[in-house]
Amino acid sequence: TTAPSQRTPRRLGVGTRSRDVAKAYPDATCVSRFGGPQPGVWIVVESPGGGMTAFQGDDKAQGARRTTYFVIAVMVQRAWFSKGRFHVNCPPGWEQW
């Protein structure tokens, strides 16, 4: 969704800072997807049943330094979206974006 009014049970959604997602979900992971379906930077929270909630970051950079990321979309799926060749881990320190 890209609707700002829709929120997770922890009250996160579009417009939330990515670092706040990382704080609310310490087991979250960050992936970058380029050249395939659902491109961009995603913070992914896996559920015990195999599903996931993924928060897409706005992926803006200022020179070589990253600026604050904000969530621009949230995706909820029963199964993880494909982990193919276009799926790589974010660089260290992503939790501070």
GIDACOR-V596275 format. One record per helix or strand of 3 or more residues. SS is the DSSP state (hx for helix, st for strand). FROM is the first residue (numbers start at 0). LEN is the number of residues. If there is no record, write none. Layout:
# GIDACOR-V596275
[[SS,FROM,LEN] [SS,FROM,LEN]]
This chain:
# GIDACOR-V596275
[[hx,17,7] [st,28,5] [st,39,7] [st,51,6] [st,69,8] [st,86,3] [hx,93,3]]
